[in-house]
Amino acid sequence: MRVNKQEPGYSAAPAWDEGWPGEVLRNANMPFRPTDGLVTTQNPPDFSWPYVPEASDYHLQLARTASMDGERAELEGLKTNYCSFSRTLTEGAWYWRVRFRFADGGWSPWSSVRRFRIAEENVPFPVPPIDEMMARMERGHPRVWTNPGELEEFRRRRFFGSGKAAFDRVYASVQADLGKPFPPDPPFPYLNAEISSVSPEFVKALQELRAYADTTLERMLNAAFVYLLTGEENVGAHAKSHLLNVTAWDPSGSTRFDINDQVHRAVAYRSAIAYDWLHDLLSPGERQAVQEMIKTRVADLIDKYLVSQPIYQYPFDSHGWTIIGYIGLMGAVLLHDIPEAEEWMRRSVPAFVNLLPPWGGEDGSWSQGTGYWQWSSGSNKELMDILLSAGAINLYDKAFSRHEGLYPIYMFPHGSPTGVFGNDSHYKPDAPSVRLLNRMAQIYRDPRLKWAAEAIGDMPASELQDYFYRDDDLPSVPPADLPPSRWFPVTGLVAMHSELLDRERISLYFKSSPYGSYSHSQADQNGFIVHAFGEPLAIKSGVYDYYNSAHHRGFTKRTYSANAITCDGRKGQPIDDFDAKGRVLGFVHHPDFDAVSGDATAAYRGELTRAVRHIVYMRPTAFVVIDELATDRPGGSEFEWNLHADEKLAFDSDGLGAAIEKGGAGLRVRLHGGRAHGCRTVLETAYRDPDGREAPPVAGFAGKRQVHGAFVTPRTESAVLAATLAPYRLGGDVPRIAEEELGGVLKLTFDGGATLYIRTAVGGSEGFAATAAGPACEDGPACPVGLDGIRFAGAAAAAKGDTFLLVGGTWLEKDGVVLARCDVPSTIVRGDGMLSISAQDDAIVDLKEPGPVLLFDADSGKAIRPGGEAEENMSRRGVHWTQSDGRLTIRTERGQRTFRIDVGPGGEQA
């Protein structure tokens, strides 16, 4: 039986999972998890698979071999298409598959076999059955953020430090609110949907409705919170009146579900929290009134997201995911008070625990961008915190939660002029980021995360969670131990920074994501963003004025609004398409070079037959973008290399370069090589939809203008485009880059002596593939000679001193000496005692190494012993290595691994 080798989350090719309905393998259905090739530090990982409407139950099987024999673990009769094991698994490699039973009793074929490995250093996360979780939970009140046994300690926080600052703010607001009238049921002018729900007038009315409801609910919760902490009777009476006033709002009126689900759910779950804090003040009749209101509203939520559009079938519904958490929250608050709460818990909490979060995974990243990370991560923690304080389960032990702090450190660091990727990415790091970083620093006792919060700035305590989302005694330590660049493989995001600590760092962000262009993501696979010296330079253009506005749908979501490739009149990737996917082919980091490769071919849905982008960071000054493009369109296509700026973008007179300026920073962009000389340029400031009509932003962004440019190739079947991006301070020196082209290889030389060699002599998509796979570098077009004695099979190679880089290749030699060769296309960087390898499949890499060496894992610092049984080593730790005859041979699992190489006994420095 073969093992599935497809990219995790990338495509559901018919050859895989044969016998499963094709419609459940496409679009935004529940994915197979663990993805093939996952290395997990969570023991056990989360299991899920597509929901099959015709299935009566499922059979899950795990084994230690791909043939699925020998040691096995299995669960039969599963009624849900997800499973969380209640016990840990043995570390090392596992294989899994699942099948479903038809209503007539017959079984489907097994799914493809997928492999995962539980790392040696793993964290136990057995998930108890929901009955056990509910039995553990607090029966009294309060349960939200504290419990009867910890209440007095929780109250004492108001007398010192950050707790006092947060309490003083909310206490003053409540004192100022005493005696004010309670807002009546909010008005709404379009109760009968008299106008389109995406018209500016309707959206404005919705925004006013939300502001009205949010302000009222905030006043209610503030008062209830102050009563919880102080027991002041007048405040408690005021809070109770607020709660009963909101309870009386008509659930079929302006706050009903079909007008705005966010208002509907907020009235329900925030009332539940106030109910918890005010429980001892409420009479039995008052409690019943609140309970009945909540039950009425929860029924609408369950009908939508657990019946007609269940989250376990469609987990990538942004509002649905948030609402499942709120159903669980209300179940946790009302458990033991009303019988319905137990059913709410059963139907929501196991799914929430398993899926947390649909938009990310074990590496802690968030596929929908920094804006929605802030909102959704904060919402996630509302249920996480209540399950923790109520005694049910600690979801901060999940791998995603443990690694989440890395996402803002790399993708949304302090000093960022904007966020990156997805809707609401115009926001800078601010109070929501500080709050989340403080919570994670507190939970994990991680001083680096506290430093990251403080580095953003001193933000006023604006939310109730600020009362306890900080550890004042935890020291603050810069993350100097972290590398300046990182790949998040689950979401296909990459950040390359000149360094992490400097607010005015140079940064490039790249996306090639298996999450498509769905929901709050946009059609920007293989797109990049450049920030430098505190300014946004190469930007993701367009704004998020409101969801599906004419501007948002017609421009912001589109590929041509990104620094990405389009063709033939701005044809790009489809929007709102989960299957418009990209994938990162490889990533390596080194003090001299970073490199990432992304394949967005699938995202173009046939418009392009090859869309591979490589980006090499020639540290510390310049980036090189290499695009391999091909089409099967008769007569070829015009390929469009899009570039966007916030204020100023001007093309060079020769049409081969451009300059972007913003504030005190600039970005020098230059196309290189003979292919660039036939390009024309396009420049405009209008936001145009696919039909060429202007689609300007409205609301708070009305009048906003940006600059949109493109280099456009002559019509051709294939092309390799090479461009350099060099950030600089205005008035300072612009990095110098020299070029030379010979024999199908472009040579770029940079300040500091680094050299990059780019293969340009390929034609057609098959030619690209042949180059990547490469022969064993026999003389021929795949291995030209003549530029500094460099021969390579791959997309690019680089050298600086004794450090070398190979990008997406199988062979590299210099002056007749083979420096590296590998059995599958790989990206490799080696030098100064550091080695990083990245490939799409398990790879065998052979390196020149004349002296004996010692090999260490760069992340853990642990020594990796040579030799032994290869399969056992791969199963246990994902790497096997030997050394003989002046060669170092390393076999490593797919993904990316970084090693430290030290001199061995009797050897010289490696």
JOUR-V23174 format. One record per residue. N is the residue number from 1. PHI is phi as a letter, one per 30 degrees, with the letter a starting at -180 (NA if undefined). PSI is psi as a letter, one per 40 degrees, with the letter a starting at -180 (none if undefined). D_LAST is the distance of its C-alpha to the last C-alpha in Angstrom with 2 decimals. Layout:
BEGIN
n: <N/N>
phi: <PHI/PHI>
psi: <PSI/PSI>
d_last: <D_LAST/D_LAST>
END
This chain:
BEGIN
n: <1/2/3/4/5/6/7/8/9/10/11/12/13/14/15/16/17/18/19/20/21/22/23/24/25/26/27/28/29/30/31/32/33/34/35/36/37/38/39/40/41/42/43/44/45/46/47/48/49/50/51/52/53/54/55/56/57/58/59/60/61/62/63/64/65/66/67/68/69/70/71/72/73/74/75/76/77/78/79/80/81/82/83/84/85/86/87/88/89/90/91/92/93/94/95/96/97/98/99/100/101/102/103/104/105/106/107/108/109/110/111/112/113/114/115/116/117/118/119/120/121/122/123/124/125/126/127/128/129/130/131/132/133/134/135/136/137/138/139/140/141/142/143/144/145/146/147/148/149/150/151/152/153/154/155/156/157/158/159/160/161/162/163/164/165/166/167/168/169/170/171/172/173/174/175/176/177/178/179/180/181/182/183/184/185/186/187/188/189/190/191/192/193/194/195/196/197/198/199/200/201/202/203/204/205/206/207/208/209/210/211/212/213/214/215/216/217/218/219/220/221/222/223/224/225/226/227/228/229/230/231/232/233/234/235/236/237/238/239/240/241/242/243/244/245/246/247/248/249/250/251/252/253/254/255/256/257/258/259/260/261/262/263/264/265/266/267/268/269/270/271/272/273/274/275/276/277/278/279/280/281/282/283/284/285/286/287/288/289/290/291/292/293/294/295/296/297/298/299/300/301/302/303/304/305/306/307/308/309/310/311/312/313/314/315/316/317/318/319/320/321/322/323/324/325/326/327/328/329/330/331/332/333/334/335/336/337/338/339/340/341/342/343/344/345/346/347/348/349/350/351/352/353/354/355/356/357/358/359/360/361/362/363/364/365/366/367/368/369/370/371/372/373/374/375/376/377/378/379/380/381/382/383/384/385/386/387/388/389/390/391/392/393/394/395/396/397/398/399/400/401/402/403/404/405/406/407/408/409/410/411/412/413/414/415/416/417/418/419/420/421/422/423/424/425/426/427/428/429/430/431/432/433/434/435/436/437/438/439/440/441/442/443/444/445/446/447/448/449/450/451/452/453/454/455/456/457/458/459/460/461/462/463/464/465/466/467/468/469/470/471/472/473/474/475/476/477/478/479/480/481/482/483/484/485/486/487/488/489/490/491/492/493/494/495/496/497/498/499/500/501/502/503/504/505/506/507/508/509/510/511/512/513/514/515/516/517/518/519/520/521/522/523/524/525/526/527/528/529/530/531/532/533/534/535/536/537/538/539/540/541/542/543/544/545/546/547/548/549/550/551/552/553/554/555/556/557/558/559/560/561/562/563/564/565/566/567/568/569/570/571/572/573/574/575/576/577/578/579/580/581/582/583/584/585/586/587/588/589/590/591/592/593/594/595/596/597/598/599/600/601/602/603/604/605/606/607/608/609/610/611/612/613/614/615/616/617/618/619/620/621/622/623/624/625/626/627/628/629/630/631/632/633/634/635/636/637/638/639/640/641/642/643/644/645/646/647/648/649/650/651/652/653/654/655/656/657/658/659/660/661/662/663/664/665/666/667/668/669/670/671/672/673/674/675/676/677/678/679/680/681/682/683/684/685/686/687/688/689/690/691/692/693/694/695/696/697/698/699/700/701/702/703/704/705/706/707/708/709/710/711/712/713/714/715/716/717/718/719/720/721/722/723/724/725/726/727/728/729/730/731/732/733/734/735/736/737/738/739/740/741/742/743/744/745/746/747/748/749/750/751/752/753/754/755/756/757/758/759/760/761/762/763/764/765/766/767/768/769/770/771/772/773/774/775/776/777/778/779/780/781/782/783/784/785/786/787/788/789/790/791/792/793/794/795/796/797/798/799/800/801/802/803/804/805/806/807/808/809/810/811/812/813/814/815/816/817/818/819/820/821/822/823/824/825/826/827/828/829/830/831/832/833/834/835/836/837/838/839/840/841/842/843/844/845/846/847/848/849/850/851/852/853/854/855/856/857/858/859/860/861/862/863/864/865/866/867/868/869/870/871/872/873/874/875/876/877/878/879/880/881/882/883/884/885/886/887/888/889/890/891/892/893/894/895/896/897/898/899/900/901/902/903/904/905/906/907/908/909/910>
phi: <NA/d/c/d/c/d/d/e/i/d/a/c/d/e/d/c/h/d/j/d/e/e/d/d/c/c/h/c/d/e/d/d/b/d/d/d/i/d/c/c/c/c/b/d/d/d/c/a/a/e/d/c/e/d/d/c/a/b/b/c/b/b/b/c/b/d/d/i/c/i/e/b/b/b/b/c/i/d/c/c/c/b/a/c/d/c/b/d/c/d/d/j/d/b/b/b/a/b/b/b/c/d/d/d/j/d/c/d/d/d/d/d/d/c/c/b/b/d/d/e/c/b/c/d/b/d/c/d/e/d/d/d/e/d/d/d/d/e/c/c/b/d/b/d/i/a/b/e/d/c/d/d/d/d/d/d/d/d/c/a/h/d/d/d/d/d/d/e/d/d/d/d/d/d/d/d/d/e/i/d/d/c/d/d/e/d/d/a/d/b/d/c/h/d/b/d/d/c/d/e/d/d/d/d/d/d/d/d/d/d/d/d/d/d/d/d/d/d/e/d/d/e/d/d/d/d/d/e/d/c/i/d/d/d/d/d/d/d/d/d/d/e/d/d/d/d/e/d/e/d/d/c/c/d/c/d/d/d/d/a/d/d/d/e/d/d/e/d/d/d/d/d/d/d/e/d/d/c/e/d/c/d/d/e/d/d/d/d/d/d/e/d/d/d/e/d/d/d/e/d/d/d/d/d/c/b/b/d/b/d/d/d/c/b/d/c/d/e/d/d/d/d/d/e/d/d/d/d/e/d/d/d/d/c/e/i/c/b/d/d/d/d/d/e/d/d/d/c/d/e/d/d/d/d/d/e/c/d/c/a/a/d/d/i/c/b/d/c/j/d/d/d/d/e/d/d/d/d/d/e/d/d/d/e/d/d/d/d/d/d/j/d/a/c/d/d/d/d/e/e/d/d/c/e/d/d/d/d/d/c/c/b/d/e/i/d/d/a/d/b/i/i/d/i/d/d/d/d/e/a/e/e/d/e/d/d/d/d/d/d/d/d/d/c/h/c/d/d/d/d/d/d/d/d/d/d/k/d/c/d/d/c/b/d/d/d/d/b/d/a/c/d/d/d/d/c/b/d/d/d/d/d/d/d/b/a/c/c/d/d/c/i/c/b/b/c/c/d/a/d/d/d/d/c/d/c/b/b/c/b/b/b/c/d/c/i/c/d/h/d/d/b/d/b/d/i/d/b/b/b/c/a/h/i/b/d/c/d/c/d/d/i/b/c/d/a/d/i/d/e/d/d/d/d/b/e/d/d/d/d/d/c/d/b/c/b/a/h/i/i/d/b/c/d/c/h/b/d/d/d/c/c/a/d/d/a/a/b/b/a/e/c/b/c/a/b/b/b/c/c/e/d/d/d/h/j/d/b/c/a/b/c/b/c/b/c/c/d/e/c/c/b/c/b/c/c/c/c/b/a/b/c/d/e/i/i/b/d/c/c/c/d/b/b/b/d/b/b/b/b/d/d/d/d/i/c/a/a/b/c/b/a/h/c/b/b/b/c/c/b/d/b/j/d/d/d/d/c/d/c/b/b/b/a/c/d/c/c/d/e/c/i/d/d/b/d/d/b/h/d/c/e/i/d/b/b/c/b/b/a/c/b/d/d/d/a/d/a/a/c/c/b/b/c/b/b/d/a/d/e/i/c/d/c/e/c/b/c/b/a/b/a/h/i/b/c/c/c/c/c/e/j/j/d/b/b/c/b/d/c/c/b/b/i/d/d/d/d/d/d/d/d/d/i/d/d/h/d/e/l/d/d/b/d/b/k/c/i/i/d/b/a/c/l/d/a/b/b/b/a/i/c/c/b/b/b/c/h/b/b/a/b/b/b/h/i/c/d/d/a/b/b/d/b/e/b/c/b/b/b/l/h/i/b/b/b/b/b/a/d/b/e/b/c/c/c/b/d/a/d/c/d/b/c/c/b/d/d/d/c/i/d/d/c/d/d/i/i/d/d/d/d/d/d/d/d/b/i/a/b/b/b/b/a/h/i/b/c/c/b/c/b/d/e/j/b/b/b/b/c/c/c/d/c/e/i/c/c/e/d>
psi: <h/i/h/h/e/i/h/h/e/d/i/g/i/d/e/i/f/i/e/i/h/d/d/e/e/i/a/f/i/h/i/h/h/i/i/h/e/h/h/i/e/h/h/i/i/h/h/i/i/i/h/h/d/e/i/d/i/i/h/h/h/i/i/e/i/d/e/f/a/a/h/i/h/i/h/i/f/h/e/i/f/i/h/h/i/e/i/i/i/h/i/a/h/i/i/i/i/i/i/i/h/i/d/e/e/i/i/i/i/i/i/i/h/i/i/i/h/h/i/d/g/i/h/h/g/h/h/i/i/d/d/d/d/d/d/d/i/h/d/a/i/i/e/h/e/a/i/d/d/e/d/d/d/d/d/e/d/e/e/i/a/d/d/d/d/d/d/d/d/d/d/d/d/d/d/d/e/h/e/i/i/h/h/i/h/i/i/h/e/f/d/f/f/d/i/h/e/e/i/d/d/d/d/d/d/d/d/d/d/d/d/d/d/d/d/d/d/d/d/d/d/d/d/d/d/d/d/d/d/d/e/h/d/d/d/d/d/d/d/d/d/d/d/d/d/d/d/e/i/h/e/e/b/d/e/i/d/e/d/h/d/d/d/d/d/d/d/d/d/d/d/d/d/d/d/d/d/e/d/e/e/h/i/d/d/d/d/d/d/d/d/d/d/d/d/d/d/d/d/d/d/d/d/d/e/e/c/d/g/i/d/e/d/g/e/f/h/d/d/d/d/d/d/d/d/d/d/d/d/d/d/d/d/e/h/e/d/i/d/d/d/d/d/d/d/d/e/d/d/d/d/d/d/d/e/h/i/d/e/a/a/e/e/e/i/h/d/e/i/d/d/e/d/d/d/d/d/d/d/d/e/d/d/d/d/d/d/d/d/e/e/d/i/g/e/e/e/i/d/d/d/d/e/d/d/d/d/d/d/d/e/f/i/i/e/h/d/i/a/h/i/i/i/f/e/e/i/i/h/a/d/d/d/d/d/d/d/d/d/d/d/d/d/e/f/h/d/d/d/d/d/d/d/d/d/d/i/g/h/i/h/e/i/d/d/e/d/e/f/i/h/d/e/h/i/h/h/i/f/e/e/i/i/e/i/i/h/g/d/d/e/f/i/h/h/h/i/d/i/d/d/h/d/f/i/h/h/h/h/i/h/g/h/e/e/a/f/i/b/e/i/i/g/f/h/e/i/i/h/h/i/h/f/e/i/h/c/h/i/h/i/i/i/g/d/i/h/f/i/d/d/d/d/d/d/d/e/i/d/e/e/i/g/i/h/i/i/f/f/f/h/a/i/i/i/f/h/d/e/g/i/i/h/h/d/i/h/i/i/i/d/d/i/i/i/i/h/i/h/e/d/d/d/e/f/e/d/i/e/h/g/h/h/h/h/h/h/g/i/e/d/i/i/h/h/h/h/h/i/i/i/e/h/h/e/a/i/h/h/h/g/i/h/i/i/d/d/h/h/h/i/i/d/e/e/e/i/i/h/h/i/h/b/f/i/i/h/h/h/h/i/i/i/d/d/d/e/e/i/i/i/h/h/i/e/i/h/i/i/d/e/e/i/h/g/i/i/a/b/e/e/h/e/h/i/i/h/h/i/i/h/h/i/i/h/i/d/i/i/h/h/h/i/i/h/h/i/i/h/h/e/a/h/h/h/h/h/i/i/h/h/h/f/e/h/h/h/h/h/i/h/e/e/i/h/h/h/h/h/e/g/i/h/i/d/d/d/d/d/d/d/d/d/i/a/f/f/i/h/a/d/e/g/i/i/d/g/f/e/h/h/i/h/a/d/i/i/i/i/h/b/e/h/i/h/h/h/f/a/e/h/h/i/h/f/e/h/h/d/i/i/i/e/i/h/i/h/h/h/h/i/f/e/h/h/h/h/h/i/e/i/h/i/h/h/h/i/h/g/d/i/i/i/i/h/i/h/d/d/d/e/i/i/h/i/i/a/a/h/d/d/d/d/d/d/d/e/e/i/h/i/i/h/i/f/e/i/h/h/h/h/i/i/i/b/h/h/h/i/h/h/i/h/i/h/e/i/i/h/none>
d_last: <41.63/38.96/36.81/37.17/34.18/35.72/34.00/35.06/38.27/37.99/40.92/43.51/43.76/46.84/44.79/43.60/45.89/48.72/52.04/51.35/53.53/51.86/53.10/51.16/47.85/48.19/48.67/48.26/48.92/47.11/43.69/42.20/39.94/37.38/36.04/34.30/30.63/31.00/28.65/30.88/30.74/34.56/36.18/38.23/37.70/40.74/42.51/44.74/46.08/48.71/52.21/54.67/58.22/59.82/57.83/59.57/56.44/52.84/50.94/47.25/45.16/41.67/39.96/36.68/36.71/37.30/40.46/41.80/42.95/42.22/41.57/43.12/44.38/47.08/49.67/52.91/55.71/53.58/55.86/53.18/50.39/47.86/46.91/45.26/44.68/46.18/43.68/39.94/38.12/35.64/32.03/30.19/31.29/34.93/37.08/40.29/43.35/46.78/50.25/53.54/57.11/59.89/63.15/64.86/62.47/60.32/56.52/54.25/51.37/48.15/45.71/42.45/40.00/37.26/34.13/32.68/30.30/30.96/27.71/27.08/27.63/30.97/34.12/37.45/39.91/42.87/45.77/49.19/52.14/54.14/57.01/54.82/53.48/57.05/58.18/55.57/56.68/58.80/62.50/63.71/63.03/60.98/57.98/56.31/53.45/55.13/57.52/60.53/58.53/56.12/58.56/59.42/55.82/55.23/58.29/57.10/54.21/56.84/57.36/53.96/50.87/49.95/52.46/55.23/54.29/54.40/57.60/59.38/58.81/60.13/62.94/64.18/64.15/66.17/68.66/69.20/69.73/72.41/75.76/74.50/75.85/73.86/72.94/74.94/73.66/71.73/73.36/71.94/73.83/72.66/73.32/74.50/71.69/74.05/71.21/67.79/65.16/62.65/65.15/64.48/67.69/66.83/63.28/64.70/67.13/64.35/62.33/65.45/66.04/62.53/62.84/66.22/65.01/61.74/63.65/66.22/63.73/61.66/64.85/65.63/62.22/62.02/65.37/64.55/61.29/63.12/65.68/62.99/61.60/64.92/67.70/69.90/72.91/73.72/70.19/70.29/73.62/72.31/69.22/71.41/73.73/70.80/69.62/73.11/73.57/70.43/71.49/74.69/72.98/74.02/71.16/72.91/73.30/70.93/68.08/68.23/65.20/65.98/66.36/63.07/61.05/59.07/62.30/63.71/60.74/60.44/64.07/63.55/60.30/60.88/64.36/62.89/60.70/63.75/65.74/63.22/63.34/67.12/67.94/70.11/72.18/73.01/76.19/76.18/77.76/75.22/72.32/73.88/74.29/70.60/69.62/71.85/70.46/66.88/67.86/69.49/66.47/63.95/66.04/65.31/61.56/61.55/63.67/61.26/57.82/58.53/61.35/61.67/58.04/56.18/52.76/51.55/52.41/51.33/48.72/47.73/51.00/50.02/53.38/53.79/50.56/51.58/55.08/53.92/52.31/55.58/57.61/55.48/55.91/59.67/59.73/57.88/60.34/63.46/62.51/65.40/67.58/68.38/67.94/66.35/63.27/62.12/62.18/60.27/57.56/57.46/57.19/54.61/52.37/50.75/49.96/48.63/46.37/44.99/44.60/43.33/42.52/43.34/41.57/38.15/36.19/33.61/31.16/33.94/34.59/37.98/38.77/41.92/40.33/40.35/44.15/45.02/42.15/44.00/47.36/46.40/43.97/46.72/49.23/47.02/46.85/50.63/50.89/47.65/49.04/52.43/51.13/49.10/52.03/54.45/52.34/51.65/47.85/44.83/43.33/40.74/38.89/38.33/34.81/36.03/37.56/34.56/32.27/34.97/34.03/30.89/33.22/35.01/31.95/30.35/33.39/36.03/34.45/36.54/37.75/37.84/40.90/41.59/40.35/38.85/40.20/43.39/46.79/47.26/43.92/45.76/45.55/43.17/41.53/44.57/46.46/45.71/41.94/42.41/44.56/42.14/39.12/41.26/42.28/38.77/37.61/40.63/40.21/36.52/36.53/33.71/33.83/31.65/34.43/37.03/35.20/35.11/38.86/39.64/37.62/39.94/42.85/45.77/47.70/51.18/51.70/53.44/53.29/54.51/51.06/50.00/52.15/49.62/46.44/44.70/43.54/44.57/42.92/39.43/37.19/35.62/31.86/29.97/27.42/24.53/22.31/22.89/20.93/23.27/23.68/24.79/26.26/29.28/29.47/32.96/34.64/32.44/31.89/28.91/28.59/26.26/26.71/25.56/25.61/27.75/29.50/31.18/34.56/34.30/30.98/30.45/30.56/30.80/32.14/32.22/34.29/34.46/36.24/37.79/40.66/42.42/44.89/47.02/48.80/47.20/44.35/44.86/44.31/41.15/38.49/35.54/36.96/35.06/36.12/34.84/35.55/34.67/35.96/38.20/39.92/40.13/39.49/39.00/41.08/42.31/45.92/49.13/50.16/51.29/54.91/55.87/54.97/56.19/57.99/58.73/55.84/53.38/54.18/54.88/51.96/49.43/48.54/48.20/45.13/46.48/46.30/42.48/39.81/39.71/41.05/44.73/46.80/50.36/51.90/49.57/49.35/46.52/45.72/48.64/49.20/49.98/48.21/45.84/44.79/43.78/40.17/36.76/33.42/29.85/27.94/24.47/22.68/19.16/18.16/15.47/16.14/16.60/18.37/20.50/22.31/25.22/27.54/31.05/33.79/37.31/39.21/41.14/42.28/44.22/46.45/46.81/47.07/43.65/42.11/38.60/37.42/33.64/32.04/28.41/27.47/24.35/23.88/22.64/21.89/23.86/26.96/27.81/27.97/28.49/30.81/30.99/33.97/34.66/38.40/41.00/44.57/47.09/49.99/52.32/51.84/48.59/48.00/47.47/44.16/44.31/41.28/42.69/41.93/43.77/44.33/46.39/48.37/47.41/45.95/46.88/45.91/45.22/48.11/46.26/45.62/41.86/40.81/41.97/41.79/42.14/43.28/43.90/44.66/42.38/39.66/39.26/37.27/37.01/36.98/36.76/36.93/35.13/35.70/38.91/39.67/40.25/43.10/45.61/45.25/48.07/47.91/49.88/50.51/52.81/53.38/55.48/54.32/55.55/55.87/55.35/58.89/58.38/60.51/59.49/58.32/57.95/56.88/59.62/60.17/57.88/55.98/59.10/58.68/54.87/53.53/50.09/48.99/47.95/46.56/45.19/43.94/45.80/44.93/47.65/48.62/46.05/44.83/41.14/38.93/35.43/35.74/33.02/33.68/31.89/32.71/32.23/33.63/35.02/37.51/40.94/41.59/37.90/35.64/34.94/31.38/31.54/30.41/30.97/31.50/31.81/32.75/32.71/33.10/32.92/29.76/30.01/27.53/27.41/25.91/25.61/25.79/22.48/21.35/20.36/21.87/23.07/24.56/27.28/29.18/32.88/34.62/35.52/38.97/40.36/38.82/38.25/36.31/33.93/33.43/32.81/30.16/28.35/28.54/27.93/28.51/25.78/25.54/28.26/29.86/32.00/32.43/29.50/27.06/28.50/27.15/28.02/26.12/23.20/22.47/21.42/22.76/22.55/24.72/25.03/26.54/24.08/20.70/19.12/16.69/15.93/13.81/10.47/11.38/13.64/16.32/18.66/21.90/24.08/23.03/22.14/20.45/18.44/17.98/17.79/19.65/20.17/16.59/16.28/13.36/14.87/18.11/19.94/23.38/24.75/24.52/21.55/19.97/16.18/13.97/10.20/8.36/7.35/5.76/9.01/10.62/14.42/16.75/20.51/23.28/26.98/26.81/24.65/21.88/19.84/16.70/15.04/11.71/10.38/7.55/8.72/7.28/8.27/6.77/9.07/10.39/12.69/15.43/15.12/18.91/19.83/16.82/17.66/15.47/15.89/16.71/15.94/18.98/22.52/25.13/23.82/26.93/27.12/23.55/24.31/27.62/26.43/23.21/22.78/19.48/18.74/15.66/15.17/12.98/14.75/15.32/11.90/12.21/11.14/14.50/15.30/18.94/19.84/23.27/24.76/24.26/21.06/18.14/15.24/12.26/9.74/6.44/5.90/5.36/8.38/11.55/11.67/8.13/6.19/3.80/0.00>
END
